[in-house]
Amino acid sequence: MIEVEVKAHLTDFKEIKIKLSSIGAREVRTEYQEDIYFNAPHRDFAQTDEALRIRKVTSKGGFEIILTYKGAKLDELSKTREEIEVNIEDLENTKLILEKLGFKPVRPVKKDRIFYTINEYIITLDTVHEVGNFVEIEKDLNEGADYQESLDEIFRLYLKLGVTDGFERRSYLELLESSPQ
């Protein structure tokens, strides 16, 4: 799967929520997410632009745990990349397996996330602890699909929302690592 994604930094969500409603986006759920990222023993993911994480998602319906691999970004404009995910049952044992194989955990990323949908696009409002507020717009495509049309539509949605700057290609982990302690 290819995840076509663009995110932008915002100061607050008040105006964007009004605009989301005005363009017909529908709020679908809220979640708390805690991610544990890992670096590989055989290559530095910061250098290869890859990511491996375990995400625990907590919502009104309970929780789920997802192991995710993200490939390097495919262009210089967005965060579009290959993404492979699998649900797991046991966070601690999965973490232990990765550590036994030489993967090293990196600091956690914690965020509160509100999900909206419009057509085939997912829009999230993210409050990332210690980093700030962001809006992400994404669409998943089958691997090998041309993603340029979806990327163009994402930027059209940003225009409808009045977002013309603050775009950010770095991951939340990279932003957290680069923020003053």
N, C-alpha and C positions, 0 to 999 in steps of 0.2 A: 504494500500500500504506500502511496505517496501522500503526505500531509502538506497541503498548500496553506501556509500560515503567514500572517503579518500581524505584528503587535505594535501598539503605540502607548507611550506614557501619558497619563492624564493626572491632573491634580485632584479632581473629585468626579463622582459619577452622576451628580444631580442632573446636569444638562444632557448627558449622553442617554440617561434612562428615558427622558422625555422624548428625545429624538428617536430612540429605538421604538418606542410606542408609536410615534407618528409615521414611521416607515413600515409598520406592520410586523415588527419582530415580536415574538412571543416568549415570555419568560417561562422556562420549563423546570428548572431546579436550582438548588444551591448545594454546595459541597464545601467541605474542608478537606484539603489535600496536603499530605506530608510526603515529600519525596526524599529518598536516600539515593544519591548518585554514587557511582563507583568509577574508579579509574582502573584501567587494565594493567596487568603485569608485563605485557609484551609490547604495548605501545601507549603513548600518552594521548588520551582522548581530547585533551585541550589542544593538542597539536593537530590531530586528525579531524577535529570538529565532530566527533561522534559522541554519543551519550548512552549510558546504561543506567537504568534506575529501577528502584522498587517504589511504587506509589501506593500509599494507603489512602483510600477515599472514604470519607465518612459523610453520611447524609441521613435524612429522616428515615430512609429505608434500611439503615444498618451500615455495613462497610464492605468494601471489596479491596483486594490487593492485586496489583498489576505489575508484571515485569515488562519493561519496555527497552528496546534498542532503537536508537535513532542514528541514521547515517549522516554523513556530512551534508551541509546545505548545498543545494543544487544551483543557486544563483547568488548574485551580489545584492539583490534587492529585498528578498524575503527570507523566511525561515523554512522554505519548502525543502523537504527531505524525506527519505525512506523512513518508514516507521513500522516496527514489528512488535506486537503486544501479545501477551498471554496472561490469563488470570491464574493466580496461584492461591493456595490455601493457607500457607504457613510462612509469614513474613520472616520470622526469626531463623527458621531452618534454611530458607532460601538465601538469606543474608549470610548465614554461616557457610553454606556451600560455596557461594561466590568468594568469601574470604579465604576458605581452604584452597581455592584455585588461584589465589594470589591477587584477587581484586580488592582494592582498598576503598573503603567508604570515604566520601567527601562530605562536607557539612550538609545538613538537611536544608531543604527549601520548604517553607510552610506558606500556604495561601488559602484564602477564602475566595470562592469562585461562584459567580452567578451565571447560569447558562441561559442564552436566548437562542432562538432559531428563526431564520427567515429563508424560505426556499430550501436549498440544500446546504446552507451555510450555518455554521455554529459561531455565535458571538459570545465571548465570555468577558465579564468584568472581574478582574483579578485584583485582590488586595494581597500583595506579596509582603509578608512580614519582613521588616528591616529594609525593604526596597522601595515600595510605593504602589501606586494604582496604575493598572494597565487595561486596555481593551485589546482583545485578540479576536481576529476573524479568521476562520479556517474552513477548509473543505477537504474531504478525503477523496482521493482518486485511486483507481487501479494502477498498479505499477506499469510504467511504459506509456501511460496516457499523457497527452500534451497538457501541461498545466497552465499555459500562458493565459488562456481565456478565463480560467478561474481566478488567476492572479489579478487580471484586469478588473474582473467583477468585484473582487475584494476591495480594490482601491476605489471603485465607484461607490461601494457601500460606505467606505470611510468618508468620501465627499458628502454623501447624503447625511452622515452623522456630524458633519462639520469638522472632521479631524483631518488636518492638512500637514501636521508636523508632529514631532515627538516619536517618529517611527524608530524601532529598536530591533536589531537583528540578534543581539546577544541573548543568551538564555538567561533565565532567572538566576541560575547558579552563577553564571559569569557576572551578572550584575551584583549579586550578593558578595562574590569574591572580590570585586573591585570597589565596593562601597567602603567608606572609612569605618573602622571598627570602633 
